[in-house]
Structure formats: structure tokens, C-alpha cells
Amino acid sequence: MSTWLVNCRLIDGTGSRPKENMAIEIQGSKVGRIVSGNVFGNEVMAGPQDQVVKLGGTTVIPGLWDSHMHLTFFINTRQDFARIPDITLRGARRAMQFLAGGVTSCRVLGDESGVDFALRDMIANGEFPGPRLFISGEPVTTTGGHAHDSSGIECDGHHEARRAVRQQLKRGADFIKIMMTGGIMGAHEGFGSTQMTPDEVRAATEVAHFAGKHVAAHTGGAEGVEMAIKNGVDTVEHCYALDERVVDMPAFQATLAPNL
């Protein structure tokens, strides 16, 4: 049994011009045939059990990616006892909103209290509607480092960095997030301040790479980006301030796009 989307304009994401009056067959979770014209015509015949959805000329595009997002970011509660239930429900609602907006895959770079793990698994099992989630779990930060007062795991030195990474791998993280610099939200930090040492970064990346996982780094200033590149980080996030020396590094461009 297939579902047919008929009488639609198709933008296929290849750079080709939009195609009018198209019919798209959906087989389970995959796209089957894509044909021009009426599915009941000579070109293809919809089966008697197939569902046909008439779109009236509306546009169909591939599912979108959000390559850097948080399910529980900017969610505040007034009572500590309500915090975990509150962020769980709000995170679930946010996932549904993303799916309704056409985002079918999300790269989640740090959430609190295991909410992202629970939602990822429930969505994957068909228990809850939402986009596919690729999650880092709680980010690894330093004492007083970026996100230390929200989702971050505080650690100091390479031994603690290894343990923090292994904790997220134990929970089933798809990749690892480390906080290498300050950000734009902290009261006692600047986005260019480097907060992790090279040995801490190397320790985190070493453990993650042994497990076949990539490492994403929150990096604001040029010094943090340079340190990330030199110490095995796979992707750099944000990069609020850069200089020509860092941009010209051969490895810099390779760290910009998520490598899933």
C-alpha cells in the first residue's frame, strides 16, 4: 500500500527548476516513484488500496535540516520542582513544532536532564511525533564555563573531561559537544574567552573518536577556533569572531559543516 501526493509542484533539492503537476509515491518512510501527470493515467496506475492525496498545486520539498538547535533552550521555570516536567513537555512541543514546519531532522547540541535522549528514542520508536534527532546530550564544560548553570557538565583537567564524555556515550549520545569558549549569554564571560585547555580538548576528542563519534565545539573567538582545529575537533559552532589567519588554515573549512 502506497500513498500518492498528486497535483503538486516539486522542488527536488538538486538545483533543478520546479516541476509542475507531479505525482509522488510514498512507500512507508521512503519515496517510491516520481512521475509527471495523473497517477490514474497511462504513465502509472495507483493500486486499489493506495491512498491518494490531492494537493491542488501546492509545493512539495524535501524535509529540512536544522543543523544546530536546542529543545530546551530559553525555557525558564519559577519552581525547581517543576523544572524537569516543564522542560520535558516544552521540549516535546518544540519537536512537534519543528516537524510541522517541515524540519524532519535536527542536530541537537545540548539539552538538560536527559530530555533529548528520551524524545529521540520515543520519536524513533514511533511513540511520539517529531523530527529525527541526532543528539550530543549534556555538553562538556569547565567549572564556571559556558552553560555551567544550565545544561553543561563541569569538569577540569583531562581526566574529568574523559569521564564526562564517557558519561554521554554511556547514555547513547550520537556525538559530543564541548564548550571551548564563552558565549553571548553568560554574566561573567565573553564570547572570545577561551575556557578549555588543549589537553582537555584532546582528551575529549580522543575518547569520542575511539567510540566512532564526532566532536562539536562551541567556539566564539578566533583563538578557540584555532585550538579546536589543532586538537582534533570535527566541527566548530558559531565562530562569532574570526581572523584571516584562522580562516586561511587548510583545516578550517572542513570543520564548518556537520559531519554526520
PyMOL commands that set and color helices and strands:
alter all, ss='L'
color gray80, all
select helices_A, chain A and resi 80-100+115-124+157-171+198-210+222-230+244-247+253-255
alter helices_A, ss='H'
color red, helices_A
select strands_A, chain A and resi 3-10+19-27+30-36+51-54+59-60+64-69+103-108+132-135+140-141+153-154+176-179+215-219+235-238
alter strands_A, ss='S'
color yellow, strands_A
deselect
rebuild
show_as cartoon
